[in-house]
Amino acid sequence: MGALHYLSNCCIVTSTRTNRKPMQTVEIKVKMDCDGCERKVKNAVNSMKGVKTVEVNRKQNRVTVSGYIDPNKVLKSVKSTGKMAIFWPYVPYDLVSYPYVAQAYDKKAPPGFVKNVPQANADEHTITYLFSDDNPNACSIM
């Protein structure tokens, strides 16, 4: 049994391949005014290793990159073009519980989007639990 185990370990081919980054989508907000800006950003991101698709929406100032990439490297690549860039700070209006919280509502946001802040995503369960019969301290609040 020992000899077979030794021979089987010798015959195993080990892979030198490193672990790939997971497939992910990165959304970045970039101020773009013209076709030249759009082309410059798109070429900078396309030249990165692991990028599968790049979608540029100049109307929303949004760049969506998909592939086996590191989000911080994508942001750094976009900033290397000289454009101001940040990670996409908005979420769709429908996914937020309280879209008109002072920090969530942003006039600069594209139509149908609000800022992603914790106050807008408040959990209603904690509020209703305060007045629940299951809560032993509910009477002390009233």
NUMIMAR-330993 format. One record per residue (C-alpha): residue number from 1; residue in one letter; x, z, y. Coordinates in steps of 0.25 Angstrom, whole numbers, plus 5000, padded with zeros to 4 digits. Each point is the difference from the previous one (the first is absolute). Example, Ala and Ser with C-alpha at 12.3 -4.5 7.8 and 13.67 -1.06 7.14 Angstrom:
<r n="1" res="a" c1="5049" c3="5031" c2="4982"/>
<r n="2" res="s" c1="5006" c3="4998" c2="5014"/>
end
This chain:
<r n="1" res="m" c1="5000" c3="5000" c2="5000"/>
<r n="2" res="g" c1="5011" c3="5003" c2="5010"/>
<r n="3" res="a" c1="5007" c3="4987" c2="4997"/>
<r n="4" res="l" c1="4987" c3="4992" c2="5003"/>
<r n="5" res="h" c1="4998" c3="5008" c2="5012"/>
<r n="6" res="y" c1="5014" c3="4997" c2="5005"/>
<r n="7" res="l" c1="4999" c3="4985" c2="4997"/>
<r n="8" res="s" c1="4986" c3="4999" c2="5007"/>
<r n="9" res="n" c1="5006" c3="5006" c2="5013"/>
<r n="10" res="c" c1="5011" c3="4990" c2="5000"/>
<r n="11" res="c" c1="4991" c3="4988" c2="4999"/>
<r n="12" res="i" c1="4991" c3="5004" c2="5011"/>
<r n="13" res="v" c1="5002" c3="4991" c2="5012"/>
<r n="14" res="t" c1="4999" c3="5009" c2="5013"/>
<r n="15" res="s" c1="4995" c3="4993" c2="5012"/>
<r n="16" res="t" c1="5008" c3="5001" c2="5013"/>
<r n="17" res="r" c1="4988" c3="4997" c2="5008"/>
<r n="18" res="t" c1="4996" c3="5010" c2="5011"/>
<r n="19" res="n" c1="4986" c3="5005" c2="5002"/>
<r n="20" res="r" c1="4992" c3="4990" c2="5009"/>
<r n="21" res="k" c1="4993" c3="5006" c2="5012"/>
<r n="22" res="p" c1="4985" c3="5000" c2="4998"/>
<r n="23" res="m" c1="4991" c3="4989" c2="5005"/>
<r n="24" res="q" c1="4994" c3="5004" c2="5013"/>
<r n="25" res="t" c1="4994" c3="4995" c2="5013"/>
<r n="26" res="v" c1="5005" c3="5004" c2="5013"/>
<r n="27" res="e" c1="4992" c3="4998" c2="5013"/>
<r n="28" res="i" c1="5008" c3="5000" c2="5013"/>
<r n="29" res="k" c1="4995" c3="4999" c2="5015"/>
<r n="30" res="v" c1="5008" c3="4991" c2="5008"/>
<r n="31" res="k" c1="4998" c3="4995" c2="5014"/>
<r n="32" res="m" c1="5000" c3="4984" c2="4999"/>
<r n="33" res="d" c1="4996" c3="4991" c2="5012"/>
<r n="34" res="c" c1="5004" c3="4986" c2="4995"/>
<r n="35" res="d" c1="5002" c3="4991" c2="4988"/>
<r n="36" res="g" c1="5015" c3="5003" c2="5002"/>
<r n="37" res="c" c1="4999" c3="5015" c2="4998"/>
<r n="38" res="e" c1="4991" c3="4998" c2="4988"/>
<r n="39" res="r" c1="5010" c3="4990" c2="4994"/>
<r n="40" res="k" c1="5012" c3="5010" c2="5003"/>
<r n="41" res="v" c1="4993" c3="5012" c2="4993"/>
<r n="42" res="k" c1="4996" c3="4992" c2="4988"/>
<r n="43" res="n" c1="5014" c3="4994" c2="4998"/>
<r n="44" res="a" c1="5006" c3="5014" c2="5001"/>
<r n="45" res="v" c1="4991" c3="5006" c2="4990"/>
<r n="46" res="n" c1="5000" c3="4987" c2="4990"/>
<r n="47" res="s" c1="5016" c3="5001" c2="5000"/>
<r n="48" res="m" c1="4999" c3="5014" c2="4993"/>
<r n="49" res="k" c1="5002" c3="5001" c2="4985"/>
<r n="50" res="g" c1="4987" c3="5004" c2="4992"/>
<r n="51" res="v" c1="4990" c3="4994" c2="5010"/>
<r n="52" res="k" c1="4989" c3="4993" c2="4994"/>
<r n="53" res="t" c1="4990" c3="4997" c2="5011"/>
<r n="54" res="v" c1="5000" c3="5001" c2="5015"/>
<r n="55" res="e" c1="4987" c3="4999" c2="5008"/>
<r n="56" res="v" c1="5001" c3="5000" c2="5015"/>
<r n="57" res="n" c1="4987" c3="5003" c2="5009"/>
<r n="58" res="r" c1="5004" c3="4998" c2="5014"/>
<r n="59" res="k" c1="4986" c3="5003" c2="5005"/>
<r n="60" res="q" c1="5001" c3="5014" c2="4994"/>
<r n="61" res="n" c1="5015" c3="5001" c2="5002"/>
<r n="62" res="r" c1="5001" c3="5003" c2="4985"/>
<r n="63" res="v" c1="5010" c3="4996" c2="4990"/>
<r n="64" res="t" c1="4997" c3="5002" c2="4985"/>
<r n="65" res="v" c1="5011" c3="5000" c2="4990"/>
<r n="66" res="s" c1="4999" c3="5001" c2="4985"/>
<r n="67" res="g" c1="5011" c3="5000" c2="4990"/>
<r n="68" res="y" c1="5010" c3="5009" c2="4993"/>
<r n="69" res="i" c1="5005" c3="5006" c2="5013"/>
<r n="70" res="d" c1="5003" c3="5013" c2="5008"/>
<r n="71" res="p" c1="4991" c3="5002" c2="5011"/>
<r n="72" res="n" c1="5011" c3="5006" c2="5009"/>
<r n="73" res="k" c1="5009" c3="4987" c2="4998"/>
<r n="74" res="v" c1="4988" c3="4991" c2="5004"/>
<r n="75" res="l" c1="4998" c3="5008" c2="5013"/>
<r n="76" res="k" c1="5015" c3="4999" c2="5003"/>
<r n="77" res="s" c1="5000" c3="4985" c2="4997"/>
<r n="78" res="v" c1="4988" c3="4998" c2="5010"/>
<r n="79" res="k" c1="5007" c3="5009" c2="5010"/>
<r n="80" res="s" c1="5013" c3="4992" c2="4999"/>
<r n="81" res="t" c1="4992" c3="4988" c2="5006"/>
<r n="82" res="g" c1="4999" c3="5008" c2="5013"/>
<r n="83" res="k" c1="4985" c3="5003" c2="4999"/>
<r n="84" res="m" c1="4994" c3="5014" c2="5001"/>
<r n="85" res="a" c1="4995" c3="5003" c2="4986"/>
<r n="86" res="i" c1="4993" c3="5012" c2="4994"/>
<r n="87" res="f" c1="4992" c3="5002" c2="4987"/>
<r n="88" res="w" c1="4986" c3="4995" c2="5001"/>
<r n="89" res="p" c1="4993" c3="5013" c2="5005"/>
<r n="90" res="y" c1="4985" c3="4995" c2="4998"/>
<r n="91" res="v" c1="4990" c3="5002" c2="4989"/>
<r n="92" res="p" c1="4987" c3="4992" c2="4999"/>
<r n="93" res="y" c1="4989" c3="5007" c2="5008"/>
<r n="94" res="d" c1="4991" c3="5001" c2="4987"/>
<r n="95" res="l" c1="5010" c3="5009" c2="4993"/>
<r n="96" res="v" c1="5000" c3="5011" c2="5011"/>
<r n="97" res="s" c1="4990" c3="5012" c2="5000"/>
<r n="98" res="y" c1="5001" c3="5002" c2="5015"/>
<r n="99" res="p" c1="5005" c3="4988" c2="5007"/>
<r n="100" res="y" c1="4998" c3="5005" c2="5014"/>
<r n="101" res="v" c1="5009" c3="5012" c2="5000"/>
<r n="102" res="a" c1="5008" c3="5000" c2="5012"/>
<r n="103" res="q" c1="5013" c3="4996" c2="4993"/>
<r n="104" res="a" c1="4994" c3="4990" c2="4990"/>
<r n="105" res="y" c1="4993" c3="4991" c2="5010"/>
<r n="106" res="d" c1="5010" c3="4990" c2="5007"/>
<r n="107" res="k" c1="4996" c3="4989" c2="5009"/>
<r n="108" res="k" c1="5013" c3="4992" c2="4996"/>
<r n="109" res="a" c1="4995" c3="5000" c2="4986"/>
<r n="110" res="p" c1="4995" c3="4987" c2="4994"/>
<r n="111" res="p" c1="4985" c3="4999" c2="4998"/>
<r n="112" res="g" c1="4995" c3="5007" c2="4988"/>
<r n="113" res="f" c1="5013" c3="5010" c2="5000"/>
<r n="114" res="v" c1="5003" c3="5014" c2="5004"/>
<r n="115" res="k" c1="5012" c3="5008" c2="5000"/>
<r n="116" res="n" c1="5003" c3="5008" c2="4987"/>
<r n="117" res="v" c1="5000" c3="5014" c2="5004"/>
<r n="118" res="p" c1="4997" c3="5013" c2="4992"/>
<r n="119" res="q" c1="4989" c3="5004" c2="5009"/>
<r n="120" res="a" c1="4992" c3="4987" c2="4998"/>
<r n="121" res="n" c1="5001" c3="5002" c2="4985"/>
<r n="122" res="a" c1="4994" c3="5015" c2="5000"/>
<r n="123" res="d" c1="4995" c3="5004" c2="4987"/>
<r n="124" res="e" c1="4985" c3="5004" c2="5001"/>
<r n="125" res="h" c1="5000" c3="5008" c2="4987"/>
<r n="126" res="t" c1="5008" c3="5011" c2="5007"/>
<r n="127" res="i" c1="4990" c3="5001" c2="5012"/>
<r n="128" res="t" c1="4988" c3="5000" c2="4991"/>
<r n="129" res="y" c1="5007" c3="5011" c2="4991"/>
<r n="130" res="l" c1="5000" c3="5009" c2="5012"/>
<r n="131" res="f" c1="4985" c3="5002" c2="4999"/>
<r n="132" res="s" c1="4998" c3="4999" c2="4985"/>
<r n="133" res="d" c1="4994" c3="5010" c2="4991"/>
<r n="134" res="d" c1="5013" c3="4999" c2="4991"/>
<r n="135" res="n" c1="5009" c3="5005" c2="5012"/>
<r n="136" res="p" c1="5000" c3="5016" c2="5000"/>
<r n="137" res="n" c1="5005" c3="5000" c2="5014"/>
<r n="138" res="a" c1="4989" c3="4990" c2="5005"/>
<r n="139" res="c" c1="4991" c3="5012" c2="5006"/>
<r n="140" res="s" c1="5012" c3="5005" c2="5008"/>
<r n="141" res="i" c1="5001" c3="4986" c2="5008"/>
<r n="142" res="m" c1="4986" c3="5001" c2="5004"/>
end
